[in-house]
Structure formats: C-alpha cells, structure tokens
C-alpha cells in the first residue's frame, strides 16, 4: 500500500482548498469505499449508491475553495452523502406520487384519438412557450421541471443564489400561465 501524501484530514483539507489535485485524490482513496458502503446500505442499490458518492466527490471538488477547515472531513463527507441520499429519496417519493397520480388519471380518463391530439398540441404549445423564455430563465425552469433538480442543486450548479432560482422559476411560471391561460382553460372545459 502506498504511503499517504497527507497524514491528517486537516492537511488534506488545507491542500484541497489550495487546489491540489493530489489532496483530492487522497481524499477519494481514503473515503470512497466507506461512503459507498454507507450509501449502498441506505439505498439498497449499488448503481445509485455509486452515483451518490460520485456526486459527493464532485461537490467536494467544486466547493473546495469555500471548504471550512474547522469541520472534520469525515463528518462533512458523511453529512454531504446523507443529504444527497435524503434528496434522492425525497425526489423519488415525489416522482412515485406523480406516477401513481398519472396512472390513476389515465385509468379514469380513457385516451381517445381526439384527446390524444389535443394533449399533444397542448404539450407542443407549452414546449414552444418554454423555448421563448429568456435563456437563463429557460435553463433554470428546465433543470427544475425536466431534470427534477432542487432549487439548491440548481443554484449550486449555476453558481447563483437560491433566491435567484426561486425568482426565475416564479417569473417563468407566471409568464407561461399568462401565455397559456386560454389554452389551458379550453383544455379543462372540454375534458
């Protein structure tokens, strides 16, 4: 086994904060397996657990300059992993509820050719209106509604504030409601 370049986690954090990739590699080598086992135990899915741990290390590198060296590295990594798992579980619950609701709706409302045509037209119109949103707003909206990312995940990825994300989403929804209001109401009246 190779000799570690850094003896303590504090040395690792200091070197990581300075942008040394060797420190990042050392942290990865020290903690990947233990974080993976923790994730796998919590999620009961090897591939999802690997994805979570990969995301944790991506976040660690992305936020290396603002890393608080007063917080123990192991505690920080476990907390970050746990939070990623909780976000994933929460998102999965929301998706499952949506799918159950959609399945129920489909079973109650048999799809007719007319209905399918109108739904497709409505979907196409919504997509066109989304494409007309300002680029930044459209990107935030799509990350939220199509990629199912939380406001915080969007803020972190785009390096903007959480409040900016909320404001952009609110404005996008208002814009879409204004532009699609009559279309949505017509759709609801007939079906």
ROBASE-712675 format. One record per residue (C-alpha): residue number from 1; residue in one letter; x, y, z. Coordinates in nm, 4 decimals, m for minus. Each point is the difference from the previous one (the first is absolute). Layout:
BEGIN
[NUM,A,[X,Y,Z]]
...
//
This chain:
BEGIN
[1,X,[0.0000,0.0000,0.0000]]
[2,X,[0.1428,0.3413,m0.0971]]
[3,X,[0.0929,0.2463,0.2711]]
[4,X,[m0.2591,0.2772,0.0310]]
[5,X,[0.1182,0.3423,m0.1146]]
[6,X,[m0.1948,0.1705,0.2796]]
[7,X,[m0.0121,m0.1344,0.3531]]
[8,X,[m0.3013,0.1783,0.1426]]
[9,X,[m0.3373,0.0970,m0.1403]]
[10,X,[0.0757,0.3623,0.0919]]
[11,X,[0.3117,m0.0114,m0.2202]]
[12,X,[m0.2154,m0.1446,m0.2768]]
[13,X,[m0.2618,0.2734,0.0337]]
[14,X,[0.2613,0.2740,m0.0021]]
[15,X,[0.1620,m0.1447,m0.3128]]
[16,X,[m0.3405,m0.0545,m0.1630]]
[17,X,[m0.0970,0.3593,0.0694]]
[18,X,[0.3222,0.1048,m0.1740]]
[19,X,[m0.1133,m0.2001,m0.3056]]
[20,X,[0.2446,m0.2885,0.0263]]
[21,X,[m0.1431,m0.2912,m0.1951]]
[22,X,[0.2243,m0.2419,0.1917]]
[23,X,[m0.1944,0.0888,0.3153]]
[24,X,[m0.3264,m0.0658,m0.1806]]
[25,X,[0.1292,m0.3383,m0.1164]]
[26,X,[0.1095,m0.0851,0.3533]]
[27,X,[m0.3452,0.0887,0.1395]]
[28,X,[m0.1608,m0.2053,m0.2743]]
[29,X,[0.2228,m0.2984,0.0776]]
[30,X,[m0.0627,0.0279,0.3748]]
[31,X,[m0.3740,0.0530,m0.0022]]
[32,X,[m0.1517,m0.1381,m0.3211]]
[33,X,[m0.0466,m0.3552,0.1258]]
[34,X,[m0.1441,0.0940,0.3385]]
[35,X,[m0.2402,0.2547,m0.1528]]
[36,X,[m0.1023,m0.2532,m0.2631]]
[37,X,[m0.0786,m0.2637,0.2662]]
[38,X,[m0.1987,0.2574,0.1977]]
[39,X,[m0.1974,0.1019,m0.3116]]
[40,X,[m0.0586,m0.3569,m0.1105]]
[41,X,[m0.1283,m0.0925,0.3449]]
[42,X,[m0.2409,0.2937,m0.0005]]
[43,X,[m0.1180,m0.0303,m0.3619]]
[44,X,[0.0184,m0.3768,m0.0572]]
[45,X,[0.1168,0.0668,m0.3561]]
[46,X,[0.3645,m0.0263,m0.1069]]
[47,X,[m0.0228,0.2212,m0.3078]]
[48,X,[m0.1942,0.2768,0.1701]]
[49,X,[0.2414,m0.0146,0.2942]]
[50,X,[0.2947,0.0433,m0.2383]]
[51,X,[m0.1745,0.2973,m0.1617]]
[52,X,[m0.0580,0.1615,0.3405]]
[53,X,[0.3634,m0.0389,0.1018]]
[54,X,[0.1169,0.1334,m0.3356]]
[55,X,[m0.2235,0.3021,0.0490]]
[56,X,[0.1409,0.0527,0.3506]]
[57,X,[0.3564,0.0086,m0.1333]]
[58,X,[m0.1032,0.2293,m0.2840]]
[59,X,[m0.1520,0.2422,0.2517]]
[60,X,[0.3093,m0.0267,0.2208]]
[61,X,[0.2245,0.1047,m0.2902]]
[62,X,[m0.2365,0.2721,m0.1213]]
[63,X,[m0.0226,0.1559,0.3477]]
[64,X,[0.3618,m0.0554,0.1014]]
[65,X,[0.0814,0.3708,0.0291]]
[66,X,[m0.2810,0.0679,0.2471]]
[67,X,[0.0553,m0.3174,0.2001]]
[68,X,[0.0009,0.0649,0.3749]]
[69,X,[0.3164,m0.1574,0.1411]]
[70,X,[m0.1452,0.0180,0.3525]]
[71,X,[m0.2537,m0.2738,m0.0862]]
[72,X,[0.1477,m0.3525,0.0124]]
[73,X,[0.0316,m0.1429,m0.3502]]
[74,X,[m0.1657,m0.3333,0.0812]]
[75,X,[m0.2990,0.1748,0.1604]]
[76,X,[m0.0338,0.2327,m0.2982]]
[77,X,[0.0117,m0.2862,m0.2502]]
[78,X,[m0.2502,m0.2107,0.1943]]
[79,X,[m0.2357,0.2969,0.0351]]
[80,X,[0.0288,0.0821,m0.3688]]
[81,X,[m0.0644,m0.3645,m0.0902]]
[82,X,[m0.2973,m0.0242,0.2358]]
[83,X,[m0.1498,0.3186,m0.1434]]
[84,X,[0.0415,m0.1258,m0.3567]]
[85,X,[m0.1737,m0.3247,0.1004]]
[86,X,[m0.2855,0.1878,0.1683]]
[87,X,[m0.0425,0.2239,m0.3052]]
[88,X,[m0.0088,m0.3058,m0.2230]]
[89,X,[m0.2545,m0.1785,0.2203]]
[90,X,[m0.2178,0.3111,0.0149]]
[91,X,[0.0191,0.0465,m0.3774]]
[92,X,[m0.0820,m0.3669,m0.0548]]
[93,X,[m0.3056,0.0265,0.2267]]
[94,X,[m0.1225,0.3036,m0.1941]]
[95,X,[0.0548,m0.1783,m0.3314]]
[96,X,[m0.1805,m0.3107,0.1262]]
[97,X,[m0.2971,0.2059,0.1199]]
[98,X,[m0.0102,0.1748,m0.3361]]
[99,X,[0.0108,m0.3316,m0.1869]]
[100,X,[m0.2746,m0.1446,0.2216]]
[101,X,[m0.2116,0.3085,m0.0578]]
[102,X,[0.0628,m0.0122,m0.3735]]
[103,X,[m0.0829,m0.3716,m0.0151]]
[104,X,[m0.3215,0.0626,0.1896]]
[105,X,[m0.0879,0.2882,m0.2296]]
[106,X,[0.0653,m0.2079,m0.3110]]
[107,X,[m0.2114,m0.2864,0.1317]]
[108,X,[m0.2884,0.2364,0.0756]]
[109,X,[0.0265,0.1920,m0.3262]]
[110,X,[0.0221,m0.2335,m0.2936]]
[111,X,[0.2173,0.1384,m0.2753]]
[112,X,[m0.1937,0.0753,m0.3155]]
[113,X,[0.1646,0.1080,m0.3249]]
[114,X,[m0.1463,0.3513,0.0406]]
[115,X,[0.1241,0.0275,0.3540]]
[116,X,[0.3469,m0.1256,m0.0971]]
[117,X,[0.0178,0.2524,m0.2833]]
[118,X,[m0.1010,0.2876,0.2275]]
[119,X,[0.2443,m0.1100,0.2689]]
[120,X,[0.2808,m0.0179,m0.2551]]
[121,X,[m0.0882,0.3448,m0.1312]]
[122,X,[m0.0071,0.1364,0.3538]]
[123,X,[0.3342,m0.1613,0.0796]]
[124,X,[0.1510,0.1427,m0.3211]]
[125,X,[m0.1326,0.3473,0.0807]]
[126,X,[0.1397,m0.0180,0.3534]]
[127,X,[0.3399,m0.1062,m0.1365]]
[128,X,[m0.0039,0.2877,m0.2507]]
[129,X,[m0.0759,0.2491,0.2757]]
[130,X,[0.2765,m0.1441,0.2180]]
[131,X,[0.2442,0.0504,m0.2881]]
[132,X,[m0.1044,0.3673,m0.0166]]
[133,X,[0.1018,0.0645,0.3608]]
[134,X,[0.3288,0.1888,0.0484]]
[135,X,[0.2925,m0.2427,m0.0147]]
[136,X,[0.0945,0.0095,0.3694]]
[137,X,[m0.3630,m0.0282,0.1115]]
[138,X,[m0.0638,m0.2853,m0.2448]]
[139,X,[0.3058,m0.1896,0.1227]]
[140,X,[m0.1063,0.0361,0.3634]]
[141,X,[m0.3576,m0.1018,m0.0841]]
[142,X,[0.1131,m0.3091,m0.1926]]
[143,X,[0.2417,m0.1037,0.2757]]
[144,X,[m0.2865,0.0230,0.2484]]
[145,X,[m0.2835,m0.1528,m0.2010]]
[146,X,[0.1743,m0.2382,m0.2378]]
[147,X,[0.3101,m0.1040,0.1946]]
[148,X,[m0.1825,0.0088,0.3367]]
[149,X,[0.2783,0.1917,0.1720]]
[150,X,[m0.0618,0.1845,0.3229]]
[151,X,[0.0396,0.3768,0.0160]]
[152,X,[0.3203,m0.0443,0.2000]]
[153,X,[0.1449,m0.2447,m0.2547]]
[154,X,[m0.0755,0.2481,m0.2790]]
[155,X,[0.1525,0.2868,0.1968]]
[156,X,[0.3141,m0.2036,0.0683]]
[157,X,[0.0378,m0.1160,m0.3598]]
[158,X,[m0.0547,0.3444,m0.1527]]
[159,X,[0.1852,0.1794,0.2804]]
[160,X,[m0.2886,0.2320,0.0771]]
[161,X,[m0.2005,0.0610,0.3160]]
[162,X,[m0.2926,m0.2150,0.1040]]
[163,X,[m0.2162,0.3137,m0.0010]]
[164,X,[0.0901,0.0673,m0.3640]]
[165,X,[m0.1100,m0.3527,m0.0881]]
[166,X,[m0.3330,0.0479,0.1824]]
[167,X,[m0.0593,0.3360,m0.1683]]
[168,X,[0.0836,m0.1344,m0.3455]]
[169,X,[m0.2320,m0.3005,0.0468]]
[170,X,[m0.2811,0.2204,0.1281]]
[171,X,[0.0363,0.2392,m0.2943]]
[172,X,[0.0154,m0.2899,m0.2472]]
[173,X,[m0.3203,m0.1531,0.1399]]
[174,X,[m0.1810,0.3354,m0.0076]]
[175,X,[0.1130,0.0570,m0.3585]]
[176,X,[m0.1134,m0.3454,m0.1085]]
[177,X,[m0.3352,0.0351,0.1801]]
[178,X,[m0.0581,0.3350,m0.1707]]
[179,X,[0.0871,m0.1320,m0.3439]]
[180,X,[m0.1768,m0.3345,0.0385]]
[181,X,[m0.2951,0.1068,0.2152]]
[182,X,[m0.2697,m0.0240,m0.2687]]
[183,X,[0.1430,m0.3205,m0.1403]]
[184,X,[0.0070,m0.1634,0.3419]]
[185,X,[m0.3552,0.1157,0.0794]]
[186,X,[m0.1324,m0.1276,m0.3343]]
[187,X,[0.1661,m0.3334,0.0608]]
[188,X,[m0.1558,m0.0279,0.3465]]
[189,X,[m0.3510,0.0981,m0.1224]]
[190,X,[m0.0171,m0.2719,m0.2643]]
[191,X,[0.1604,m0.2723,0.2080]]
//
